[in-house]
Amino acid sequence: MDKEKSASQEIWSLGKELGLTSHLEDSEVERQIAHQVAVRNSEGRAGGIACVWNRDVFEASSKWDLPGAVVVNGIVKQGNIGCCIINVYAPARAGEKHRLWDAIGTIVVQNADMCVCVMGDFNVVRRREERAGNGETFNEAEARGFDDFICSNELEEIRIQGRKYTWFKPNGRCKSKLDRFLVNEEWLRVWEGSVACGLQRTLSDHLPIQLRTKCEDWGPTPFRFLNVWVSHPDFHDVVDDVWSKADVVGWKSFVVKEKLKMLKVKLKEWNKLTFGSIDHRIQSLKIEIQEMD
């Protein structure tokens, strides 16, 4: 708790410099902040990481840190939505990056049933055109490793509206896209309209970016049927197999409802094995089209 206490003091001190005020004593404000913050201290030249949340909106159930990231699991109270937030400040060395990608990948898989967002400074670009300027070299192996990490974990990048780069050298001659939001399929199901917005850059050499969602509780997410399934020769066999083998007893309406639930699970598995991640392929094609413009 000592590092949370120290971080809360720094956060409140910065808040007051920015003009924030409170009717509470400083010690009480810092105590409250300490219960809604997760931090990883700085190491050498690498800066620290802090996650801060509003307890009226988000209730954390667990939090921990690993080299290069802070992880917070919890519930968004509106809609009772399970979330896993991974705040990244990636190391500079390639080997350390790879270890971080592996660790994050394990966390993403373990929390696949939750809304997962991996965000922050990844200290690497995905493509050559994400880096520009004198003296800025493109490391193809690092970029490929980072892109493989994103694709293999079926993460989708939320594009930053109106901004191409997020990091700038003080002289403005070099710039790169190092910061981004990566989310899983469940996140996009719940917050389909998520957008990333670049804010005004002031003293920092990084552009602040904000992930915006529209959180409304519309009940359970509806099952999405893809028309392309019907054209596949195995589709009717998959449906017949589930429907004939489902052992459900009860009222007819109840039996139909339970069989549909089983069919939904089976079709999702069959879709992934047969067609791969269609959403990921669509998003990748959209990115390629945008880059052609």
C-alpha positions as a printed Julia matrix, in Angstrom:
293×3 Matrix{Float64}:
   0.0     0.0     0.0
   3.02    2.29    0.43
   3.46    2.85   -3.31
  -0.28    3.58   -3.7
  -0.03    6.11   -0.85
   2.99    7.77   -2.42
   1.3     7.81   -5.83
  -1.89    9.3    -4.39
   0.13   12.17   -2.9
   1.75   12.89   -6.26
  -1.58   12.64   -8.1
  -3.33   15.04   -5.74
  -0.38   17.44   -5.83
  -0.58   17.47   -9.64
  -4.34   17.89   -9.44
  -4.0    21.0    -7.29
  -1.44   22.44   -9.71
  -4.07   21.99  -12.43
  -6.62   23.87  -10.35
  -8.56   21.07   -8.62
  -9.98   21.79   -5.18
 -11.75   19.8    -2.46
 -13.59   20.55    0.77
 -11.72   17.61    2.34
  -8.32   17.75    4.0
  -5.43   16.8     1.73
  -4.76   13.66    3.8
  -8.35   12.45    3.3
  -8.26   13.1    -0.46
  -4.98   11.19   -0.7
  -6.42    8.32    1.37
  -9.4     8.0    -0.98
  -7.21    8.14   -4.09
  -4.97    5.4    -2.65
  -7.95    3.0    -2.72
  -8.61    3.62   -6.4
  -5.15    3.57   -7.91
  -2.76    0.87   -9.12
   0.88    1.74   -9.75
   4.22    0.37  -10.85
   7.2     2.38   -9.69
   9.78    3.74  -12.12
  12.92    1.7   -12.74
  16.11    3.42  -13.9
  15.3     5.65  -16.87
  11.92    3.98  -17.39
   9.02    5.93  -15.94
   6.35    4.49  -13.69
   2.75    3.56  -14.5
  -0.42    4.65  -12.71
  -4.04    3.56  -13.2
  -6.68    5.7   -11.49
 -10.43    5.03  -11.53
 -13.68    6.42  -10.15
 -15.14    4.02   -7.58
 -18.64    5.25   -8.42
 -18.15    3.9   -11.94
 -15.67    1.03  -11.63
 -15.13   -1.45   -8.8
 -11.72   -3.13   -8.88
 -11.57   -6.77   -7.76
  -7.82   -7.32   -8.24
  -4.76   -5.42   -9.35
  -1.14   -6.35   -9.92
   1.89   -5.26  -11.9
   4.51   -6.94  -14.03
   7.59   -5.56  -15.82
   6.18   -3.01  -18.25
   2.5    -3.09  -17.26
  -0.18   -2.67  -14.6
  -3.27   -4.91  -14.66
  -6.63   -4.08  -13.06
  -9.63   -6.44  -13.11
 -13.07   -5.32  -12.02
 -16.66   -4.45  -12.82
 -18.16   -1.44  -14.61
 -21.15   -0.85  -12.36
 -23.5     0.34  -15.09
 -24.45   -2.93  -16.74
 -22.33   -5.05  -14.35
 -19.69   -5.51  -17.08
 -16.52   -7.43  -16.27
 -13.35   -5.65  -17.48
  -9.62   -6.3   -17.57
  -7.52   -3.17  -18.12
  -3.82   -3.58  -18.95
  -1.86   -0.32  -18.86
   1.43   -0.65  -20.75
   4.73    1.19  -20.69
   6.87   -1.17  -22.75
  10.63   -1.43  -22.23
  13.08   -0.4   -24.95
  14.94   -3.71  -25.31
  13.49   -6.15  -27.85
  13.88   -9.21  -25.62
  12.04   -7.54  -22.75
   9.27   -6.5   -25.13
   8.79  -10.09  -26.31
   8.52  -11.3   -22.71
   5.96   -8.59  -22.03
   3.92   -9.54  -25.12
   3.9   -13.18  -23.95
   2.79  -12.21  -20.44
   0.02   -9.93  -21.71
  -1.11  -12.6   -24.19
  -1.58  -15.05  -21.33
  -3.68  -12.5   -19.41
  -5.81  -11.74  -22.49
  -6.56  -15.45  -23.0
  -7.34  -16.0   -19.32
  -9.84  -13.12  -19.39
 -11.39  -13.8   -22.8
 -14.91  -13.75  -21.31
 -14.36  -10.18  -20.05
 -13.96   -6.88  -21.87
 -10.18   -6.53  -22.26
  -8.36   -3.31  -23.13
  -4.57   -3.22  -23.54
  -3.46    0.4   -23.73
  -0.49    2.7   -23.34
   2.99    3.29  -24.75
   4.07    0.12  -26.56
   7.4     1.67  -27.6
   7.18    0.07  -31.06
   5.36    0.65  -34.34
   3.35   -1.86  -36.38
   4.2    -0.54  -39.83
   6.92    1.47  -41.55
   4.58    4.42  -42.2
   3.99    4.83  -38.45
   7.52    6.28  -38.09
   8.87    9.35  -39.86
  11.7    11.86  -39.62
  15.46   12.18  -39.72
  17.34    9.47  -37.85
  14.27    7.33  -37.19
  14.94    3.77  -38.3
  12.28    1.11  -38.84
  12.92   -2.22  -37.08
  11.05   -4.73  -39.21
  11.6    -7.67  -36.83
  10.22   -5.75  -33.83
   7.25   -4.49  -35.85
   6.47   -8.01  -37.07
   6.7    -9.39  -33.52
   4.34   -6.71  -32.23
   1.85   -7.28  -35.05
   1.98  -11.04  -34.47
   1.22  -10.45  -30.77
  -1.85   -8.39  -31.71
  -3.15  -10.83  -34.33
  -2.46  -14.05  -32.41
  -4.43  -12.73  -29.43
  -7.25  -11.54  -31.72
  -7.0    -7.96  -30.51
  -8.37   -5.06  -32.52
  -6.82   -1.61  -32.63
  -9.09    1.36  -32.04
  -7.97    3.89  -34.63
  -7.06    7.37  -33.38
  -9.27    9.89  -35.13
  -7.47   12.67  -36.96
  -3.97   11.86  -35.67
  -1.29    9.73  -37.29
   1.52   10.02  -34.7
   1.54   10.02  -30.89
   5.19   10.7   -30.03
   7.34   13.65  -31.14
  10.97   14.62  -30.56
  11.35   18.09  -29.02
  12.64   19.51  -32.31
   9.65   18.03  -34.14
  11.84   16.35  -36.76
  11.03   12.79  -35.67
   7.64   11.29  -34.88
   6.15    7.83  -34.34
   2.92    6.11  -33.4
   3.82    4.42  -30.12
   0.59    4.75  -28.14
  -2.65    2.91  -28.9
  -5.69    1.04  -27.58
  -6.07   -2.69  -28.3
  -9.34   -4.41  -27.36
 -10.76   -7.91  -27.61
 -13.94   -9.11  -29.32
 -15.99   -8.94  -26.12
 -15.12   -5.26  -25.69
 -16.36   -4.51  -29.21
 -19.56   -6.46  -28.56
 -20.34   -4.34  -25.5
 -18.97   -1.01  -26.75
 -19.23   -1.35  -30.5
 -18.9     2.38  -31.08
 -15.57    2.8   -29.26
 -13.39    5.56  -30.7
  -9.95    6.92  -29.82
  -9.43   10.68  -29.85
  -6.15   12.58  -29.81
  -6.16   15.44  -27.29
  -4.03   18.58  -27.23
  -0.36   17.93  -26.55
   1.27   20.31  -24.05
   4.49   19.64  -22.12
   4.76   15.92  -22.82
   6.41   14.51  -25.92
   3.48   12.08  -26.15
   0.03   12.94  -27.45
  -2.71   12.25  -24.85
  -5.3     9.89  -26.32
  -8.74    9.16  -24.94
 -10.89    6.08  -25.49
 -14.56    7.01  -25.65
 -17.44    4.58  -25.25
 -21.18    4.92  -24.95
 -22.12    2.77  -21.97
 -25.78    1.8   -22.01
 -27.31   -1.34  -20.56
 -29.38   -2.84  -23.36
 -29.45   -6.28  -21.76
 -27.65   -9.38  -23.11
 -25.69   -8.94  -26.33
 -27.75  -10.37  -29.26
 -26.38  -13.33  -31.2
 -25.1   -12.28  -34.62
 -25.91  -14.66  -37.48
 -23.58  -14.41  -40.5
 -25.2   -15.06  -43.9
 -21.96  -16.56  -45.21
 -22.51  -19.58  -42.94
 -25.47  -20.8   -45.01
 -23.32  -21.11  -48.14
 -20.89  -23.48  -46.41
 -21.54  -27.18  -47.12
 -21.09  -28.18  -43.45
 -23.49  -25.62  -41.98
 -26.7   -27.7   -42.08
 -24.89  -30.74  -40.66
 -23.63  -28.67  -37.72
 -27.15  -27.4   -36.97
 -28.73  -30.87  -37.35
 -26.1   -32.44  -35.12
 -26.66  -29.97  -32.26
 -30.44  -30.04  -32.57
 -30.75  -33.84  -32.65
 -28.27  -34.57  -29.85
 -29.42  -31.86  -27.41
 -31.07  -33.67  -24.48
 -33.47  -31.11  -23.04
 -36.73  -31.86  -21.16
 -39.53  -29.39  -20.4
 -42.07  -27.15  -22.05
 -41.65  -26.79  -25.81
 -40.71  -23.13  -25.59
 -38.11  -23.94  -22.92
 -36.67  -26.79  -25.03
 -36.35  -24.51  -28.07
 -34.71  -21.77  -26.0
 -32.12  -24.16  -24.51
 -31.33  -25.75  -27.87
 -30.79  -22.31  -29.39
 -28.36  -21.49  -26.58
 -26.4   -24.69  -27.33
 -26.49  -23.96  -31.05
 -25.16  -20.44  -30.47
 -22.1   -21.79  -28.63
 -21.45  -24.43  -31.29
 -21.81  -22.01  -34.2
 -19.35  -19.57  -32.61
 -16.79  -22.38  -32.23
 -17.44  -23.66  -35.77
 -17.19  -20.14  -37.23
 -13.79  -19.57  -35.64
 -12.43  -22.93  -36.85
 -13.93  -22.63  -40.35
 -13.66  -18.95  -41.2
 -11.18  -17.66  -38.62
 -11.79  -14.31  -36.88
 -13.97  -12.55  -39.47
 -14.13   -9.37  -37.37
 -10.33   -9.24  -37.24
 -10.04   -9.77  -41.0
 -12.6    -7.03  -41.68
 -10.78   -4.62  -39.37
  -7.42   -5.41  -41.02
  -8.89   -4.72  -44.46
 -10.37   -1.43  -43.23
  -6.93   -0.39  -41.96
  -5.35   -1.25  -45.33
  -8.0     0.78  -47.17
  -7.43    3.79  -44.88
  -3.7     3.58  -45.51
  -4.31    3.67  -49.27
  -6.25    6.97  -48.98
